[in-house]
């Protein structure tokens, strides 16, 4: 623990700050230019916020364009090291707001961005090659505690470690999911024939396990570091081209700077500078910061295993899926109808949800939180009309193109159903390995 506070060259942190600022700016401005903001936040009448944050909705009109423009500007400020903590703090709050106000376009790297933003707020990433250091030379320095490397490497080890564990399930191991994943790419120029071959899905499945499981140890070991970097470059660029998952491949690649000797990073990126940190410096351990990161990483170790303590297979129930690094593991399809019963008149009718949600929002109606949230929205709509109603749901779901099965109990009145935050919701029907319903 004492060695964590030894001073080392801060070049990796400075380079990462520049990459990070550029990438979050690209994510923000790119969301506007690609139409993501328009499709997800401007066009819909409402968004599916995370449960408990239903009050958090997009700004009206063109407000979200300004919102993302501010985020992009803050990203540029982080890259330049201008008012670093203020700029990063504002971006973190705004990005967290975007994350919480919608689940229609959920992606694991959105969550990772929040975590890394929190980490970077604690790190001295503006002490060199920054406007802050130029305006205030007193903060300028060429060293950082070794603790910085430990924090960054630990964060990525958690991401890749749990991503590896999550892949050990039948549909991944037999290539079912990867076959479904690349099926739409069978007409891809040049590689289409490869993508539709029998061996390719299994190759991707097992290379994915090997990559996620070995990349961190391979980068840490000097003898395999460069090979691991080349493999990482190929892996992430392939994903960037074929899967189109935004900045994540480049974001993941930027962490490589923390695995090479800091002096090498300095020579590569700052050739005109060759300062050597004063090894005689006695940096005092910052115990509050150390305690914070112990709790920070402990929480990240607990969240991905919580589904083991919830009834049912997370692949089916989705309970415990988010915040668990269960990345690119399944395809869900579903059909749903909401049957409304007026308690006073006993009149029944089907709610026209298809005309009230977007295509992306409809995909949330095969997940339990989306199903429940929309039922509560329907309930409030009729309450405003002075009607006391019951809501019964017929939901059928297919995972990885398997047969459709009834997902929720059709006898449950969802106008009265409660959401269980920490354990299994009994209105979700569970099945055994033969597809037979399991009694509650």
ABEGO torsion letter per residue (X at the ends): XAAAABBBBAAAAAAAAAAAAAAAAAAAAAAAAAGAAAAAAAABABBBBBBGAAABBBBBEAAAAAAAAAAAAAAAAAAAGBGAAAAAAAAAAAAAAAAAABAAABBAAAAAAAAAAAAAAABBAAABGBAAAAABAAABBABBBAAAAAAAAAAAAAAAAAAAAAABBAAAAAGAAAAAAAAAAAABBGAAAAAABAAAAAAAAAAAAAAAAAAAAAAABAAAAAAAAAAAAAAAAAAAAAAGAEAAAAAAAAAAAAABBAAAAAAAABAABABBBBAABBBBBBAAAAAAAAAAAAAAAAAAAAAAABBEBAAAAGBGABGAGBBGABBBBBBBBBBBBBAAAGBBBBBBAAAABBAAAAAAAABAAAAAAAAAAAAAAAAAAGBBBBBBBBBBBBBGGBBBBBABBAABBAAABBBBAABBBAABBBBBAAGBBBBX
